[in-house]
Amino acid sequence: MGRGLMKLPGIRPVLALASTLVMLQAMTIIMQAKWLAQAITALFEGSSVTEQYPVLLLFLAAFAARYALSFWLQLVTSRYAEKTGTDLRRQMVEQWFRLGPRYAKTEGTGHLVTLAREGTAQYKTYLELFIPRMLGMGFTPIVILLYVFKLDLMSGVILMLTLPILIVFMILIGLAAQRKIDGQFRSYKALANHFVDTLRGLETLKTLGQSKTHEGSILRVSQRYRKATMSTLRMAFLSSFALDFFTMLSVASVAVGLGLRLTEGYMLLGPALTVLILAPEYFLPVRMLGADYHATLDGKEAGAAINQVIERGKAAEQQQKEAYANVVAHADMAEDGTGSASSLSSGKRKAATSTIRVVLNDKTAAGHPDPASVSTTPELVSSSSSVFSWNENSRLALTDVQVRHDDEGPYSLKDVTFQITGLGKIGIIGASGAGKSTLIDVLAGFQLPTSGQVLANGQPVTQDMLESWRRQTAAIPQHPYIFSGSLADNVRFYMPEASDVEVAKAISAAGLTKLLTSLSSGLHELIGAGGRQLSGGQEQRVALARALLSKRNILLLDEPTAHLDVETEYELKQTMLPLFEGKLVFLATHRLHWMPHMDRIIVMDGGTVAETGTHQELLARQGVYYQMIQAQMEAI
């Protein structure tokens, strides 16, 4: 039994009911064998068939009761498997959103989609088959063995000695099969990811004339999966043959012993026939478990992978709750005079002079003309509300935020501290690998800091607040996803209830009027896979139209024009900049020509905030930003 099986919600009542049904089923098996042997013995001794009608009716009743109990057992486990599989899929999808797109990119979209669809179905099959087989293996042989001991001591000893040998052999075969199925699961994961990546890049491969060359790669991946699958099947067939062989050998040993003692007159026909009927039933649960074990290994592996995703998301959530509790505890200590305001930080805070404050609202900035006069400890608000709406007076603060994706890996972000107030355009500039995308993930709530604090209006961000923040946020990634559907459906991503008129206005504002007029079906023209293919610039404009239609006042843009040519990028920029007014916009890019249009610029270098200010301020400072501009001019 898998270690995680007993941790499943609601498993104990199901196991209790299933155990009762298995015990009753074992009793019906014994009654069935007893009455059948009694009828055959009586007929052998010369009794008529009519005289054995009552015994045969009892046999048929036991037979019907056995399979009625089997049906009930299957119904109980099937319903539980269906409910558990559905709940696991829902939990897994929730954790995907919590872990964010970086996790999906790391694991592979193909693998995650396959896990959500086929993986949960396989796990349902695993639960549906494994629970009754496991309980049957645990109870039925014991009940039958006790009854056989009552009838014939020698047969009971033979059965008791042969079953452990069979189980040990099955365990050895199972361990070998486990290694095989692990390799098959890895091949399946690679095949799923490769298939999705191939579909996404098929048009590009065809355009570049590389589609035929890519056939070899597809063949190699498919062959690896085929070999892994055939190797697993060979192991399954071998174990089934060995299981049947040793079972028949054990039953034959019992039959030979019974036959010898029966012919020598040491045993009566009735008990001998009962034992002989029960011997295959004694080994049947082991055989069924062995046969279904290989059929459910895929489900067991899928369940382990699903639970790994769920546990990873829960661990991230727990980390956030602990950070929240620590901040509140430190704040209480500071209020009681037992601690200091500096205890809010990680102990690694830089000097106050290096603390970065980005203040966008002019009225707020006027209240604190000297950045040094602003306290480095965000003030906790007394309100316990976990839902907030971002406006021109809202404040978001990051204090000593550090992010490390692996326990032993390098820090993607280190000692990042700044404060955002109100509305405006924030440029996040830096070379590749400087930490821009990680910072965007933190701001979007997709990446929880390894250490440090994120506070909204002075209050530590909780999961409910994070959900509220996401409902106000629209993201435009570097490679926006175009769904297989109509243009209108793609634009309605954030607002499915939007009317065609509202969609048309968003499309016009995003600069897609020319595309719309070229489509024969207008808003209802199919785009994406199986429909009209869009250029990179058009895809970005669709993503922009989504954000505009949502009317969300926070925009997160992660390298939105990195893969576009210069002419398309400048054209798109002219469309986007006027639409940023009245919103809080974070634009992460390494393209410097965006920066003069930003209200504030955060310069990232090696995972840290090197400097911050306006375009003119940073030029006058002649720091990292100035050096980047000089390097780009030299390259030109």
C-alpha positions as CSV (number, residue, x, y, z in Angstrom):
1,M,0.0,0.0,0.0
2,G,1.3,3.4,-0.9
3,R,2.4,5.6,2.1
4,G,0.1,8.4,1.0
5,L,-3.0,6.3,0.8
6,M,-3.9,6.6,4.5
7,K,-3.5,10.4,4.2
8,L,-6.3,10.7,1.7
9,P,-9.4,12.5,3.1
10,G,-12.2,10.2,3.9
11,I,-10.2,7.0,3.4
12,R,-10.8,5.5,6.9
13,P,-14.6,5.1,6.7
14,V,-14.2,3.7,3.2
15,L,-11.6,1.2,4.4
16,A,-13.8,0.2,7.3
17,L,-16.8,-0.4,5.1
18,A,-14.7,-2.2,2.5
19,S,-13.1,-4.4,5.1
20,T,-16.5,-5.5,6.4
21,L,-17.6,-6.3,2.9
22,V,-14.4,-8.3,2.3
23,M,-14.9,-10.3,5.5
24,L,-18.5,-11.1,4.5
25,Q,-17.4,-12.1,1.1
26,A,-14.8,-14.5,2.5
27,M,-17.6,-16.1,4.6
28,T,-19.7,-16.6,1.5
29,I,-16.8,-18.2,-0.3
30,I,-16.5,-20.7,2.6
31,M,-20.2,-21.4,2.6
32,Q,-20.2,-21.7,-1.2
33,A,-17.4,-24.3,-1.0
34,K,-19.0,-26.2,1.9
35,W,-22.4,-26.6,0.3
36,L,-21.1,-27.4,-3.1
37,A,-18.8,-30.1,-1.6
38,Q,-21.7,-31.4,0.4
39,A,-24.0,-31.7,-2.6
40,I,-21.3,-33.4,-4.7
41,T,-20.4,-35.9,-1.9
42,A,-24.1,-36.8,-1.5
43,L,-24.5,-37.3,-5.2
44,F,-21.4,-39.5,-5.3
45,E,-22.8,-41.6,-2.5
46,G,-26.0,-42.2,-4.5
47,S,-28.4,-39.5,-3.4
48,S,-30.8,-38.1,-6.1
49,V,-30.5,-34.6,-7.4
50,T,-34.0,-33.7,-6.1
51,E,-32.9,-34.5,-2.6
52,Q,-30.0,-32.0,-2.9
53,Y,-32.2,-29.1,-4.1
54,P,-32.1,-27.4,-0.7
55,V,-28.3,-27.7,-0.5
56,L,-27.9,-26.5,-4.1
57,L,-30.2,-23.5,-3.4
58,L,-28.0,-22.6,-0.4
59,F,-25.0,-22.8,-2.7
60,L,-26.6,-20.5,-5.2
61,A,-27.6,-18.1,-2.5
62,A,-24.0,-18.0,-1.2
63,F,-22.8,-17.6,-4.8
64,A,-25.2,-14.7,-5.4
65,A,-24.3,-13.1,-2.1
66,R,-20.6,-13.3,-2.9
67,Y,-21.0,-11.4,-6.2
68,A,-23.5,-9.0,-4.7
69,L,-21.0,-8.1,-2.0
70,S,-18.3,-7.8,-4.7
71,F,-20.5,-5.4,-6.7
72,W,-21.2,-3.4,-3.5
73,L,-17.5,-3.3,-2.8
74,Q,-16.7,-2.1,-6.3
75,L,-19.4,0.5,-6.1
76,V,-18.0,1.9,-2.8
77,T,-14.4,2.1,-4.1
78,S,-15.4,3.5,-7.5
79,R,-17.4,6.4,-6.0
80,Y,-14.6,7.1,-3.6
81,A,-12.0,7.0,-6.4
82,E,-14.1,9.3,-8.5
83,K,-14.5,11.8,-5.7
84,T,-10.8,11.7,-4.7
85,G,-9.5,12.0,-8.3
86,T,-11.7,15.0,-8.9
87,D,-10.6,16.7,-5.7
88,L,-7.0,16.0,-6.5
89,R,-7.3,17.5,-9.9
90,R,-9.0,20.6,-8.4
91,Q,-6.3,20.9,-5.8
92,M,-3.5,20.5,-8.3
93,V,-4.9,23.2,-10.6
94,E,-5.2,25.5,-7.6
95,Q,-1.5,24.9,-6.7
96,W,-0.5,25.6,-10.3
97,F,-1.9,29.1,-10.0
98,R,-0.2,29.5,-6.6
99,L,3.2,28.3,-8.0
100,G,2.8,30.4,-11.1
101,P,4.0,30.2,-14.7
102,R,7.6,29.7,-13.8
103,Y,6.7,26.3,-12.3
104,A,4.7,25.3,-15.3
105,K,7.6,26.2,-17.6
106,T,10.0,24.2,-15.4
107,E,7.9,21.1,-15.3
108,G,6.6,21.4,-18.9
109,T,3.1,22.3,-20.0
110,G,2.7,18.9,-21.8
111,H,3.5,17.0,-18.6
112,L,1.2,19.0,-16.4
113,V,-1.8,18.8,-18.8
114,T,-1.3,15.1,-19.2
115,L,-1.1,14.8,-15.5
116,A,-4.4,16.7,-15.0
117,R,-6.2,14.6,-17.7
118,E,-4.8,11.1,-18.0
119,G,-2.9,11.2,-14.7
120,T,-6.0,11.7,-12.5
121,A,-7.9,9.1,-14.6
122,Q,-5.1,6.6,-14.0
123,Y,-5.1,7.4,-10.3
124,K,-8.8,6.8,-10.1
125,T,-8.2,3.4,-11.6
126,Y,-5.4,2.7,-9.1
127,L,-7.7,3.5,-6.1
128,E,-10.7,1.6,-7.7
129,L,-8.6,-1.6,-8.1
130,F,-6.0,-1.4,-5.4
131,I,-8.3,-0.9,-2.3
132,P,-10.4,-4.0,-2.8
133,R,-7.4,-6.1,-3.9
134,M,-5.3,-4.9,-0.9
135,L,-8.1,-5.7,1.6
136,G,-8.9,-9.0,-0.1
137,M,-5.2,-9.9,0.2
138,G,-5.3,-9.0,3.9
139,F,-8.5,-10.8,5.1
140,T,-9.7,-13.5,2.7
141,P,-6.6,-15.9,2.9
142,I,-6.6,-15.7,6.7
143,V,-10.3,-16.5,7.0
144,I,-10.0,-19.4,4.5
145,L,-6.8,-20.7,6.1
146,L,-8.5,-20.9,9.6
147,Y,-11.3,-22.9,8.1
148,V,-9.0,-25.2,6.3
149,F,-7.0,-25.8,9.5
150,K,-10.3,-26.9,11.1
151,L,-10.9,-29.4,8.3
152,D,-7.4,-30.7,7.6
153,L,-4.2,-29.8,9.5
154,M,-1.8,-31.0,6.7
155,S,-3.5,-29.0,4.0
156,G,-3.5,-25.9,6.2
157,V,0.3,-26.3,6.8
158,I,1.0,-26.6,3.1
159,L,-1.1,-23.5,2.3
160,M,0.4,-21.5,5.2
161,L,4.0,-22.3,4.0
162,T,3.5,-21.7,0.3
163,L,1.7,-18.3,0.5
164,P,4.7,-16.4,2.1
165,I,7.0,-17.8,-0.6
166,L,4.6,-16.5,-3.2
167,I,4.3,-13.1,-1.6
168,V,8.1,-12.7,-1.3
169,F,8.5,-13.6,-5.0
170,M,5.7,-11.1,-5.9
171,I,7.6,-8.4,-3.9
172,L,10.8,-9.1,-5.8
173,I,9.0,-8.9,-9.1
174,G,7.2,-5.8,-8.0
175,L,10.5,-4.0,-7.1
176,A,11.9,-4.8,-10.5
177,A,8.6,-3.7,-12.2
178,Q,8.7,-0.4,-10.1
179,R,12.1,0.5,-11.7
180,K,10.7,-0.2,-15.1
181,I,7.6,1.9,-14.6
182,D,9.7,4.8,-13.2
183,G,11.7,4.8,-16.5
184,Q,8.4,4.5,-18.5
185,F,6.9,7.5,-16.6
186,R,10.0,9.6,-17.3
187,S,9.8,8.7,-21.0
188,Y,6.1,9.5,-21.0
189,K,6.8,12.9,-19.4
190,A,9.4,13.7,-22.0
191,L,7.1,12.5,-24.8
192,A,4.2,14.7,-23.6
193,N,6.4,17.8,-23.3
194,H,8.0,17.1,-26.6
195,F,4.6,16.6,-28.3
196,V,3.3,20.0,-27.0
197,D,6.6,21.8,-27.9
198,T,6.4,20.3,-31.4
199,L,2.8,21.4,-32.0
200,R,3.7,24.9,-30.8
201,G,6.7,25.2,-33.1
202,L,5.3,23.3,-36.1
203,E,4.6,26.5,-38.1
204,T,8.0,27.8,-37.4
205,L,9.7,24.6,-38.4
206,K,7.7,24.5,-41.6
207,T,8.5,28.1,-42.4
208,L,12.2,27.4,-41.9
209,G,12.1,24.2,-43.9
210,Q,13.1,22.1,-40.9
211,S,9.9,20.0,-40.5
212,K,11.4,17.0,-42.2
213,T,14.5,17.2,-40.1
214,H,12.5,17.3,-36.9
215,E,10.9,13.9,-37.8
216,G,14.1,12.3,-36.5
217,S,13.7,13.9,-33.1
218,I,10.1,12.8,-32.9
219,L,11.0,9.3,-33.8
220,R,13.8,9.1,-31.2
221,V,11.5,10.3,-28.4
222,S,8.7,7.9,-29.5
223,Q,11.2,5.0,-29.7
224,R,12.4,5.6,-26.2
225,Y,8.9,5.5,-24.9
226,R,8.0,2.4,-26.9
227,K,11.1,0.6,-25.5
228,A,10.3,1.6,-22.0
229,T,6.6,0.5,-22.4
230,M,7.6,-2.9,-23.9
231,S,10.1,-3.5,-21.2
232,T,7.5,-2.9,-18.6
233,L,5.0,-5.2,-20.4
234,R,7.6,-8.0,-20.5
235,M,8.1,-7.7,-16.8
236,A,4.3,-7.7,-16.2
237,F,3.8,-10.8,-18.4
238,L,6.7,-12.6,-16.7
239,S,5.4,-11.9,-13.2
240,S,1.9,-13.0,-14.2
241,F,3.2,-16.3,-15.6
242,A,5.4,-16.9,-12.5
243,L,2.5,-16.1,-10.2
244,D,0.1,-18.5,-12.0
245,F,2.8,-21.2,-12.1
246,F,3.6,-21.1,-8.4
247,T,-0.1,-20.9,-7.5
248,M,-0.9,-24.0,-9.6
249,L,2.1,-25.8,-8.0
250,S,0.8,-25.0,-4.5
251,V,-2.7,-26.1,-5.3
252,A,-1.3,-29.3,-6.9
253,S,0.6,-30.0,-3.7
254,V,-2.5,-29.7,-1.7
255,A,-4.5,-31.9,-4.1
256,V,-1.8,-34.6,-4.1
257,G,-1.8,-34.7,-0.3
258,L,-5.5,-34.9,-0.2
259,G,-5.7,-37.6,-2.8
260,L,-3.2,-39.8,-1.0
261,R,-4.9,-39.6,2.3
262,L,-8.3,-40.0,0.7
263,T,-7.3,-43.3,-1.1
264,E,-5.7,-44.6,2.1
265,G,-8.8,-43.9,4.1
266,Y,-7.4,-41.3,6.4
267,M,-9.8,-38.6,5.2
268,L,-13.4,-38.3,4.2
269,L,-14.5,-37.1,0.7
270,G,-16.6,-34.1,2.0
271,P,-13.8,-32.3,3.9
272,A,-11.2,-33.2,1.2
273,L,-13.4,-31.8,-1.6
274,T,-14.1,-28.6,0.5
275,V,-10.4,-28.0,1.0
276,L,-9.7,-28.6,-2.7
277,I,-12.4,-26.1,-3.7
278,L,-11.0,-23.5,-1.2
279,A,-7.4,-23.9,-2.2
280,P,-7.6,-21.8,-5.5
281,E,-9.8,-19.3,-3.6
282,Y,-7.0,-19.0,-1.0
283,F,-4.5,-17.9,-3.7
284,L,-7.0,-15.9,-5.8
285,P,-6.5,-12.6,-3.9
286,V,-2.8,-12.8,-4.3
287,R,-3.1,-13.5,-8.0
288,M,-5.6,-10.7,-8.5
289,L,-3.4,-8.3,-6.6
290,G,-0.4,-9.3,-8.7
291,A,-2.3,-9.0,-12.0
292,D,-3.7,-5.5,-11.1
293,Y,-0.5,-4.3,-9.5
294,H,1.1,-3.7,-12.9
295,A,-2.1,-2.3,-14.3
296,T,-2.2,0.3,-11.5
297,L,1.5,1.3,-11.4
298,D,0.9,4.1,-13.8
299,G,-1.8,5.4,-11.5
300,K,0.4,5.1,-8.5
301,E,3.1,7.1,-10.2
302,A,0.7,9.7,-11.4
303,G,-0.8,10.0,-7.9
304,A,2.7,10.5,-6.4
305,A,3.4,13.3,-9.0
306,I,0.0,15.0,-8.4
307,N,0.6,14.9,-4.6
308,Q,4.1,16.3,-5.1
309,V,2.6,19.3,-6.9
310,I,0.0,19.8,-4.2
311,E,2.6,19.4,-1.4
312,R,4.9,21.9,-3.1
313,G,2.1,24.5,-3.3
314,K,1.1,23.9,0.3
315,A,4.7,24.2,1.5
316,A,4.8,27.6,-0.3
317,E,1.6,28.6,1.4
318,Q,2.8,27.5,4.8
319,Q,6.0,29.5,4.2
320,Q,3.9,32.6,3.5
321,K,1.8,32.0,6.7
322,E,5.0,31.6,8.8
323,A,6.4,34.8,7.4
324,Y,3.1,36.6,8.2
325,A,3.2,35.2,11.8
326,N,6.8,36.3,12.2
327,V,6.0,39.8,11.0
328,V,3.1,40.2,13.4
329,A,5.1,38.8,16.3
330,H,8.0,41.2,15.6
331,A,5.5,44.1,15.4
332,D,4.0,43.2,18.7
333,M,7.4,43.0,20.3
334,A,8.2,46.5,18.9
335,E,5.0,47.9,20.3
336,D,5.7,46.3,23.8
337,G,9.1,47.8,23.8
338,T,10.7,44.3,23.9
339,G,12.0,44.5,20.4
340,S,13.1,47.1,17.9
341,A,11.8,48.1,14.6
342,S,14.8,46.7,13.0
343,S,13.6,43.2,14.0
344,L,11.2,43.4,11.1
345,S,14.0,42.8,8.7
346,S,16.1,39.7,8.2
347,G,19.1,41.0,10.0
348,K,20.8,41.5,6.7
349,R,19.3,44.9,5.9
350,K,21.6,47.3,4.3
351,A,22.3,50.7,5.7
352,A,19.4,53.1,5.7
353,T,21.1,55.1,3.0
354,S,20.9,52.2,0.6
355,T,17.2,51.6,1.2
356,I,15.3,52.1,-2.0
357,R,12.0,53.9,-2.0
358,V,10.1,54.4,-5.3
359,V,7.4,57.0,-4.7
360,L,5.1,57.6,-7.7
361,N,2.4,59.8,-6.3
362,D,3.4,63.4,-6.3
363,K,1.2,64.3,-3.3
364,T,2.7,61.5,-1.2
365,A,6.2,62.4,-2.3
366,A,5.6,66.0,-1.3
367,G,4.9,64.8,2.2
368,H,8.3,63.2,2.4
369,P,10.7,65.3,0.4
370,D,13.7,63.6,2.0
371,P,13.8,59.9,1.3
372,A,15.9,59.4,4.4
373,S,13.0,60.8,6.5
374,V,10.8,57.8,5.6
375,S,10.9,55.1,8.1
376,T,12.5,51.9,6.9
377,T,10.0,49.9,8.9
378,P,6.6,49.8,7.2
379,E,3.8,50.7,9.6
380,L,1.3,47.9,10.2
381,V,-2.3,48.9,9.9
382,S,-4.8,47.9,12.4
383,S,-7.3,46.8,9.9
384,S,-7.7,43.0,9.6
385,S,-9.3,43.1,6.2
386,S,-7.6,40.8,3.7
387,V,-9.2,42.3,0.6
388,F,-8.0,45.6,-0.7
389,S,-8.4,47.7,-3.9
390,W,-5.3,49.4,-5.4
391,N,-5.7,53.1,-5.8
392,E,-3.5,56.3,-5.9
393,N,-3.0,56.1,-2.1
394,S,-2.1,52.4,-1.9
395,R,1.3,51.3,-0.9
396,L,3.3,48.1,-1.7
397,A,6.6,47.5,0.0
398,L,9.3,44.9,-0.4
399,T,11.8,44.6,2.4
400,D,15.0,42.5,2.1
401,V,13.3,40.1,-0.3
402,Q,15.5,37.2,-1.4
403,V,14.5,34.4,-3.8
404,R,16.3,31.2,-4.3
405,H,14.7,28.5,-6.4
406,D,16.9,25.6,-5.2
407,D,18.0,25.1,-1.6
408,E,21.7,25.0,-2.7
409,G,21.4,27.2,-5.7
410,P,22.3,30.9,-6.2
411,Y,19.9,33.7,-5.2
412,S,17.9,35.1,-8.1
413,L,17.0,38.1,-5.9
414,K,19.0,39.3,-3.0
415,D,18.2,42.1,-0.5
416,V,15.6,43.7,-2.7
417,T,14.0,46.6,-0.9
418,F,11.7,49.3,-2.3
419,Q,8.3,50.8,-1.9
420,I,5.6,51.6,-4.5
421,T,2.9,54.1,-3.9
422,G,0.0,55.0,-6.1
423,L,-0.1,54.9,-9.9
424,G,2.5,55.3,-12.6
425,K,4.9,53.5,-14.9
426,I,7.7,51.5,-13.4
427,G,10.5,50.4,-15.6
428,I,12.6,47.4,-14.5
429,I,15.8,47.3,-16.5
430,G,18.7,45.0,-16.5
431,A,20.7,42.5,-18.5
432,S,19.5,38.9,-19.0
433,G,19.7,37.1,-15.7
434,A,19.6,40.3,-13.6
435,G,16.5,39.1,-11.8
436,K,13.8,41.1,-13.8
437,S,11.5,38.1,-14.4
438,T,11.9,36.8,-10.9
439,L,10.9,40.2,-9.5
440,I,7.9,40.3,-11.8
441,D,6.9,36.8,-10.5
442,V,7.2,38.1,-6.9
443,L,5.1,41.2,-7.7
444,A,2.5,38.9,-9.4
445,G,2.4,36.6,-6.4
446,F,3.6,33.6,-8.4
447,Q,6.9,33.4,-6.5
448,L,7.0,33.6,-2.7
449,P,10.2,35.1,-1.3
450,T,12.7,32.7,0.3
451,S,13.1,35.4,3.0
452,G,12.1,39.0,3.5
453,Q,8.7,40.6,3.5
454,V,6.0,41.9,1.1
455,L,3.6,44.3,2.7
456,A,0.4,45.9,1.2
457,N,-0.6,49.2,3.0
458,G,1.8,48.2,5.8
459,Q,0.1,44.8,6.3
460,P,1.8,41.5,5.5
461,V,0.3,39.9,2.4
462,T,-1.9,36.9,3.2
463,Q,-3.2,34.4,0.7
464,D,-6.6,36.2,0.5
465,M,-4.9,39.5,-0.1
466,L,-2.9,37.8,-2.8
467,E,-6.0,36.6,-4.5
468,S,-7.5,40.1,-4.3
469,W,-4.2,41.5,-5.9
470,R,-4.4,39.0,-8.7
471,R,-8.0,39.9,-9.5
472,Q,-6.7,43.5,-10.1
473,T,-3.7,42.4,-12.2
474,A,-3.4,41.7,-15.9
475,A,-0.2,40.1,-17.2
476,I,1.3,40.5,-20.7
477,P,4.1,37.9,-21.0
478,Q,6.9,37.7,-23.5
479,H,5.1,34.9,-25.3
480,P,1.3,35.4,-24.8
481,Y,-0.7,32.3,-25.3
482,I,-3.3,32.3,-28.1
483,F,-6.0,29.8,-27.5
484,S,-7.6,27.8,-30.2
485,G,-10.8,29.8,-30.6
486,S,-12.2,33.0,-32.0
487,L,-10.5,36.4,-31.7
488,A,-13.3,37.6,-29.4
489,D,-12.9,34.6,-27.1
490,N,-9.2,35.2,-26.8
491,V,-9.7,38.8,-25.9
492,R,-12.4,37.9,-23.4
493,F,-9.8,35.9,-21.4
494,Y,-10.2,38.0,-18.2
495,M,-13.9,38.9,-18.8
496,P,-15.8,36.1,-20.4
497,E,-19.1,38.0,-20.0
498,A,-17.9,41.0,-22.1
499,S,-20.1,41.9,-25.1
500,D,-19.0,42.1,-28.7
501,V,-19.1,45.9,-28.6
502,E,-16.8,46.0,-25.6
503,V,-14.4,43.5,-27.3
504,A,-14.4,45.6,-30.5
505,K,-13.5,48.7,-28.4
506,A,-10.6,46.9,-26.8
507,I,-9.3,45.6,-30.1
508,S,-9.4,49.1,-31.6
509,A,-7.6,50.6,-28.6
510,A,-4.9,47.9,-28.9
511,G,-4.3,48.7,-32.6
512,L,-5.8,45.6,-34.1
513,T,-8.4,47.3,-36.3
514,K,-6.4,46.5,-39.5
515,L,-6.3,42.8,-38.5
516,L,-10.0,42.8,-37.7
517,T,-11.0,44.2,-41.1
518,S,-8.9,41.5,-42.8
519,L,-10.8,38.7,-41.1
520,S,-13.7,37.4,-43.1
521,S,-15.7,36.4,-39.9
522,G,-14.6,39.5,-37.9
523,L,-14.5,39.0,-34.2
524,H,-15.6,35.4,-34.6
525,E,-12.7,34.4,-36.9
526,L,-10.8,31.4,-35.5
527,I,-7.2,32.1,-34.5
528,G,-4.5,30.0,-32.9
529,A,-4.1,26.3,-33.6
530,G,-6.4,25.3,-36.5
531,G,-7.2,28.9,-37.3
532,R,-5.7,32.1,-38.6
533,Q,-2.0,32.4,-37.5
534,L,-0.9,35.7,-36.0
535,S,2.4,37.4,-36.1
536,G,4.4,38.1,-32.9
537,G,3.2,41.7,-32.8
538,Q,-0.4,40.8,-33.4
539,E,-0.2,38.2,-30.5
540,Q,1.1,41.0,-28.3
541,R,-1.7,43.3,-29.3
542,V,-4.2,40.5,-28.5
543,A,-2.7,40.2,-25.0
544,L,-2.9,44.0,-24.7
545,A,-6.5,44.0,-25.7
546,R,-7.2,41.3,-23.0
547,A,-5.6,43.6,-20.4
548,L,-7.6,46.6,-21.6
549,L,-10.9,44.8,-21.7
550,S,-10.4,43.6,-18.1
551,K,-10.2,47.2,-16.9
552,R,-7.6,46.1,-14.3
553,N,-5.5,48.9,-13.0
554,I,-2.3,46.9,-12.5
555,L,-0.3,45.7,-15.5
556,L,2.7,43.4,-15.3
557,L,4.8,43.1,-18.5
558,D,7.7,40.7,-18.6
559,E,9.8,41.4,-21.7
560,P,6.7,41.9,-23.9
561,T,8.6,42.9,-27.0
562,A,11.8,40.8,-26.7
563,H,11.1,38.7,-29.7
564,L,9.8,41.4,-32.0
565,D,11.7,43.3,-34.7
566,V,12.5,46.9,-34.1
567,E,9.8,48.4,-36.4
568,T,7.0,46.3,-34.9
569,E,8.3,47.1,-31.4
570,Y,8.2,50.8,-31.9
571,E,4.8,50.6,-33.5
572,L,3.5,48.6,-30.6
573,K,5.1,51.0,-28.1
574,Q,3.2,54.0,-29.6
575,T,0.0,52.0,-29.0
576,M,0.8,50.9,-25.5
577,L,2.1,54.0,-23.8
578,P,-1.1,56.1,-23.9
579,L,-3.0,53.1,-22.5
580,F,-0.7,53.0,-19.5
581,E,-2.0,56.3,-18.1
582,G,-4.0,56.0,-14.9
583,K,-2.6,52.5,-14.1
584,L,0.2,51.0,-12.1
585,V,2.5,49.4,-14.7
586,F,5.6,47.3,-14.2
587,L,7.6,46.9,-17.4
588,A,10.5,44.5,-17.2
589,T,12.8,44.7,-20.3
590,H,16.3,45.0,-21.4
591,R,15.3,47.5,-24.2
592,L,16.5,50.9,-23.0
593,H,14.4,53.0,-25.4
594,W,11.4,52.3,-23.1
595,M,13.0,53.9,-20.1
596,P,12.6,57.7,-20.9
597,H,8.8,57.1,-20.9
598,M,8.9,55.6,-17.4
599,D,8.0,57.6,-14.2
600,R,10.5,55.6,-12.2
601,I,13.2,53.1,-13.1
602,I,14.5,50.2,-11.1
603,V,17.9,49.0,-12.3
604,M,18.6,45.4,-11.6
605,D,22.1,44.0,-11.5
606,G,23.1,40.5,-10.3
607,G,19.7,40.0,-8.6
608,T,19.9,43.2,-6.5
609,V,18.5,46.7,-7.0
610,A,21.6,48.7,-8.1
611,E,19.9,52.1,-8.3
612,T,16.5,53.8,-8.9
613,G,15.3,57.1,-10.1
614,T,14.0,58.8,-13.3
615,H,15.8,58.6,-16.6
616,Q,17.4,62.0,-16.1
617,E,18.4,61.3,-12.5
618,L,20.1,58.0,-13.4
619,L,22.0,59.6,-16.3
620,A,23.3,62.3,-14.0
621,R,24.3,59.8,-11.4
622,Q,26.4,57.9,-14.0
623,G,26.0,54.6,-12.4
624,V,24.9,51.2,-13.7
625,Y,22.1,52.6,-15.9
626,Y,24.5,55.1,-17.4
627,Q,27.0,52.4,-18.2
628,M,24.3,50.3,-19.8
629,I,23.4,53.2,-22.1
630,Q,27.0,53.8,-22.9
631,A,27.6,50.1,-23.7
632,Q,24.6,50.0,-26.0
633,M,25.7,53.2,-27.9
634,E,29.2,51.7,-28.3
635,A,27.6,48.5,-29.7
636,I,25.6,50.5,-32.2
